[in-house]
Amino acid sequence: MRGGGALTNGGPGRATEMPATFMYSYTFTRNQMAVGASSAVIMLAMIADETAPMAFLEIESAGTAFTAKAIWCQ
């Protein structure tokens, strides 16, 4: 096992591999840029899907309109 392997380095049959380590291993270790890039885009979409509603609810609960001026000029 090389230094810094996450938990079991993918576990039995890669069952415990995290999305970020999957992206890293395919992009840099296996040199499959398309697989790494597509997994990064999917991971970004999943994170945005979770955080965008929370941001809109926070802005809405503050009672301000959703504009750049309302966000940056508080």
C-alpha positions in Angstrom: 0.0 0.0 0.0 1.4 3.3 -1.0 1.4 6.2 1.5 -1.9 7.9 2.2 -4.3 5.3 0.8 -7.8 6.1 2.0 -9.0 3.5 4.4 -8.6 0.2 2.5 -7.5 1.8 -0.8 -10.8 0.9 -2.4 -11.7 -2.1 -0.3 -12.6 -5.5 -1.5 -13.5 -5.0 -5.2 -13.3 -1.2 -4.9 -16.4 -1.3 -2.8 -15.3 1.5 -0.4 -13.7 3.9 -2.9 -14.7 7.5 -2.5 -15.8 9.6 -5.5 -12.8 11.9 -5.1 -10.2 9.0 -5.0 -12.0 7.4 -8.0 -11.6 10.6 -10.0 -8.0 11.0 -9.0 -7.0 7.4 -9.7 -8.6 7.4 -13.2 -7.3 10.8 -14.1 -3.7 10.7 -12.9 -2.8 7.1 -12.2 -4.6 5.3 -15.0 -4.3 8.3 -17.4 -7.9 8.1 -18.5 -8.7 11.8 -18.6 -12.3 11.4 -20.0 -13.4 9.1 -17.1 -11.8 11.4 -14.5 -13.2 14.6 -16.0 -16.7 13.2 -16.4 -16.7 11.9 -12.8 -15.5 15.4 -11.6 -18.4 17.0 -13.5 -20.9 14.6 -12.0 -19.5 15.2 -8.5 -19.8 19.0 -9.1 -23.4 18.6 -10.2 -24.2 16.5 -7.1 -22.6 19.1 -4.8 -24.4 22.0 -6.5 -27.7 20.1 -6.3 -27.3 19.9 -2.5 -25.9 23.4 -1.8 -28.0 25.6 -4.2 -31.3 25.0 -2.4 -29.7 25.8 1.0 -28.2 29.0 -0.4 -31.6 30.1 -1.8 -33.4 29.3 1.4 -30.8 31.3 3.4 -31.1 34.3 1.1 -34.9 34.0 1.2 -35.0 33.8 5.0 -32.9 37.0 5.2 -35.8 38.8 3.5 -33.7 40.2 0.6 -34.2 39.9 -3.1 -31.8 37.5 -4.9 -29.6 40.0 -6.6 -25.8 40.5 -6.6 -26.3 43.9 -4.9 -28.3 42.3 -2.1 -25.7 39.7 -1.5 -22.5 41.7 -1.7 -23.7 45.0 -0.2 -24.8 43.8 3.2 
